[in-house]
Amino acid sequence: MRGTAILFQEQNVTFIEDIEHALYKEINDQCGSEHCSCKLDKKVVDFGPVSPVYWHEDEVDWDYGY
């Protein structure tokens, strides 16, 4: 199952589109820690502190708003 992870940070909201649910779970398990990191496109990305994290199945319809 693929979808979009929505990460809330102190000053930003990050959308990671078209990822596997397993990667979302990996990110969600790190929620509340100092460094939330994962491997995207063969690179390790550190998002810093993230809380909370949400999952949206399928793609986000940006024209509609979600």
MDTraj code that builds the backbone (N, CA, C; nanometers):
import mdtraj as md
import numpy as np

residues = "MET ARG GLY THR ALA ILE LEU PHE GLN GLU GLN ASN VAL THR PHE ILE GLU ASP ILE GLU HIS ALA LEU TYR LYS GLU ILE ASN ASP GLN CYS GLY SER GLU HIS CYS SER CYS LYS LEU ASP LYS LYS VAL VAL ASP PHE GLY PRO VAL SER PRO VAL TYR TRP HIS GLU ASP GLU VAL ASP TRP ASP TYR GLY TYR".split()
xyz = np.array([
    [0.0849, -0.1170, 0.0000],
    [0.0000, 0.0000, 0.0000],
    [0.0899, 0.1238, 0.0000],
    [0.0626, 0.2168, -0.0878],
    [0.1393, 0.3408, -0.0987],
    [0.0496, 0.4586, -0.0607],
    [0.1136, 0.5651, -0.0160],
    [0.0383, 0.6834, 0.0224],
    [0.1311, 0.7991, 0.0525],
    [0.0811, 0.8939, 0.1318],
    [0.1535, 1.0158, 0.1662],
    [0.1678, 1.0252, 0.3174],
    [0.2905, 1.0516, 0.3643],
    [0.3154, 1.0766, 0.5057],
    [0.3184, 1.2280, 0.5256],
    [0.2535, 1.2737, 0.6317],
    [0.2480, 1.4158, 0.6634],
    [0.3183, 1.4346, 0.7980],
    [0.4307, 1.5056, 0.7974],
    [0.5125, 1.5252, 0.9159],
    [0.4992, 1.6683, 0.9644],
    [0.4649, 1.6851, 1.0911],
    [0.4562, 1.8179, 1.1511],
    [0.5825, 1.8424, 1.2317],
    [0.6514, 1.9525, 1.1964],
    [0.7735, 1.9921, 1.2649],
    [0.7462, 2.1247, 1.3349],
    [0.8452, 2.1786, 1.4048],
    [0.8249, 2.3027, 1.4788],
    [0.7752, 2.4159, 1.3899],
    [0.8401, 2.4388, 1.2765],
    [0.8051, 2.5502, 1.1888],
    [0.7542, 2.5068, 1.0523],
    [0.7516, 2.3780, 1.0226],
    [0.7193, 2.3297, 0.8886],
    [0.6239, 2.2111, 0.8921],
    [0.5638, 2.1882, 0.7790],
    [0.4886, 2.0657, 0.7537],
    [0.5508, 2.0043, 0.6292],
    [0.5892, 1.8761, 0.6370],
    [0.6541, 1.8081, 0.5259],
    [0.5635, 1.6973, 0.4753],
    [0.5452, 1.6915, 0.3444],
    [0.4672, 1.5865, 0.2799],
    [0.5638, 1.4973, 0.2037],
    [0.5572, 1.3673, 0.2301],
    [0.6383, 1.2705, 0.1571],
    [0.5408, 1.1826, 0.0808],
    [0.5360, 1.2026, -0.0510],
    [0.4378, 1.1344, -0.1345],
    [0.4906, 1.0027, -0.1903],
    [0.3962, 0.9143, -0.2193],
    [0.4225, 0.7882, -0.2880],
    [0.5255, 0.7020, -0.2158],
    [0.5012, 0.6791, -0.0861],
    [0.5889, 0.5917, -0.0091],
    [0.5097, 0.4714, 0.0400],
    [0.5814, 0.3657, 0.0738],
    [0.5203, 0.2463, 0.1291],
    [0.4770, 0.2728, 0.2730],
    [0.3721, 0.2042, 0.3162],
    [0.3219, 0.2200, 0.4537],
    [0.4291, 0.1804, 0.5554],
    [0.5150, 0.0852, 0.5210],
    [0.6221, 0.0429, 0.6117],
    [0.7177, 0.1586, 0.6425],
    [0.7452, 0.2442, 0.5437],
    [0.8314, 0.3598, 0.5671],
    [0.7614, 0.4605, 0.6580],
    [0.6320, 0.4790, 0.6389],
    [0.5546, 0.5653, 0.7287],
    [0.5660, 0.5138, 0.8722],
    [0.5500, 0.3834, 0.8925],
    [0.5575, 0.3251, 1.0267],
    [0.6954, 0.3492, 1.0875],
    [0.8012, 0.3386, 1.0051],
    [0.9370, 0.3646, 1.0526],
    [0.9498, 0.5086, 1.1020],
    [0.8946, 0.6028, 1.0254],
    [0.8980, 0.7442, 1.0646],
    [0.8130, 0.7663, 1.1892],
    [0.6940, 0.7094, 1.1928],
    [0.6022, 0.7270, 1.3050],
    [0.6610, 0.6723, 1.4348],
    [0.7359, 0.5641, 1.4270],
    [0.7992, 0.5070, 1.5457],
    [0.9024, 0.6014, 1.6056],
    [0.9565, 0.6933, 1.5268],
    [1.0569, 0.7889, 1.5734],
    [0.9938, 0.9198, 1.6213],
    [0.8631, 0.9297, 1.6094],
    [0.7905, 1.0513, 1.6459],
    [0.8218, 1.0889, 1.7911],
    [0.8563, 1.2145, 1.8132],
    [0.8856, 1.2640, 1.9466],
    [1.0327, 1.2568, 1.9841],
    [1.1163, 1.1918, 1.9039],
    [1.2590, 1.1860, 1.9349],
    [1.3297, 1.3079, 1.8754],
    [1.4545, 1.3280, 1.9132],
    [1.5324, 1.4436, 1.8660],
    [1.5544, 1.4423, 1.7154],
    [1.5767, 1.3231, 1.6591],
    [1.6059, 1.3126, 1.5166],
    [1.5205, 1.2038, 1.4538],
    [1.4346, 1.2435, 1.3631],
    [1.3547, 1.1502, 1.2851],
    [1.4229, 1.1374, 1.1496],
    [1.4691, 1.0174, 1.1165],
    [1.5388, 1.0008, 0.9894],
    [1.4901, 0.8756, 0.9190],
    [1.5056, 0.8748, 0.7869],
    [1.4688, 0.7594, 0.7067],
    [1.5470, 0.7645, 0.5755],
    [1.5414, 0.6564, 0.5019],
    [1.6124, 0.6487, 0.3748],
    [1.5136, 0.6760, 0.2621],
    [1.5368, 0.7843, 0.1871],
    [1.4551, 0.8230, 0.0727],
    [1.5453, 0.8349, -0.0492],
    [1.5075, 0.7708, -0.1565],
    [1.5865, 0.7759, -0.2797],
    [1.7337, 0.7440, -0.2550],
    [1.7574, 0.6401, -0.1757],
    [1.8922, 0.5895, -0.1460],
    [1.9781, 0.6877, -0.0669],
    [1.9147, 0.7872, -0.0013],
    [1.9855, 0.8828, 0.0831],
    [1.9173, 0.8865, 0.2189],
    [1.9939, 0.8998, 0.3252],
    [1.9377, 0.9134, 0.4589],
    [1.9014, 1.0604, 0.4801],
    [1.7752, 1.0851, 0.5162],
    [1.7248, 1.2209, 0.5377],
    [1.6891, 1.2354, 0.6855],
    [1.7410, 1.3401, 0.7500],
    [1.7109, 1.3684, 0.8902],
    [1.6133, 1.4862, 0.8941],
    [1.4933, 1.4622, 0.9453],
    [1.3907, 1.5667, 0.9529],
    [1.3959, 1.6420, 1.0846],
    [1.4838, 1.6030, 1.1751],
    [1.4881, 1.6641, 1.3070],
    [1.3703, 1.6140, 1.3896],
    [1.3287, 1.6894, 1.4914],
    [1.2144, 1.6454, 1.5725],
    [1.0838, 1.6568, 1.4936],
    [1.0031, 1.5529, 1.4992],
    [0.8760, 1.5483, 1.4273],
    [0.7677, 1.4985, 1.5225],
    [0.6545, 1.5692, 1.5258],
    [0.5421, 1.5237, 1.6067],
    [0.4204, 1.6062, 1.5692],
    [0.3134, 1.5513, 1.5352],
    [0.2840, 1.4117, 1.5049],
    [0.3082, 1.3806, 1.3570],
    [0.2790, 1.2566, 1.3184],
    [0.2919, 1.2100, 1.1802],
    [0.1583, 1.1478, 1.1407],
    [0.1089, 1.1810, 1.0222],
    [-0.0180, 1.1262, 0.9740],
    [0.0021, 1.0528, 0.8423],
    [-0.0892, 0.9651, 0.8107],
    [-0.0863, 0.8844, 0.6888],
    [-0.2098, 0.9157, 0.6061],
    [-0.1909, 0.9375, 0.4764],
    [-0.3017, 0.9564, 0.3831],
    [-0.2832, 0.8551, 0.2713],
    [-0.3746, 0.7577, 0.2638],
    [-0.3628, 0.6544, 0.1623],
    [-0.3851, 0.7146, 0.0241],
    [-0.3144, 0.6642, -0.0734],
    [-0.3185, 0.7122, -0.2117],
    [-0.2518, 0.8488, -0.2217],
    [-0.2801, 0.9202, -0.3289],
    [-0.2179, 1.0501, -0.3529],
    [-0.3044, 1.1627, -0.2976],
    [-0.2414, 1.2742, -0.2680],
    [-0.3111, 1.3935, -0.2214],
    [-0.3624, 1.4686, -0.3433],
    [-0.4880, 1.5081, -0.3428],
    [-0.5445, 1.5879, -0.4516],
    [-0.5200, 1.7352, -0.4177],
    [-0.4083, 1.7903, -0.4685],
    [-0.3682, 1.9258, -0.4322],
    [-0.4664, 2.0303, -0.4845],
    [-0.5368, 2.0024, -0.5936],
    [-0.6366, 2.0969, -0.6451],
    [-0.7546, 2.1090, -0.5491],
    [-0.7901, 1.9968, -0.4868],
    [-0.9036, 1.9957, -0.3939],
    [-0.8615, 2.0405, -0.2557],
    [-0.7368, 2.0145, -0.2184],
    [-0.6887, 2.0586, -0.0888],
    [-0.6444, 1.9452, 0.0022],
    [-0.6779, 1.8207, -0.0316],
    [-0.6307, 1.7046, 0.0445],
    [-0.6548, 1.5808, -0.0344],
])
top = md.Topology()
chain = top.add_chain()
for i, resn in enumerate(residues, 1):
    res = top.add_residue(resn, chain, resSeq=i)
    for name in ("N", "CA", "C"):
        top.add_atom(name, md.element.get_by_symbol(name[0]), res)
traj = md.Trajectory(xyz[None], top)
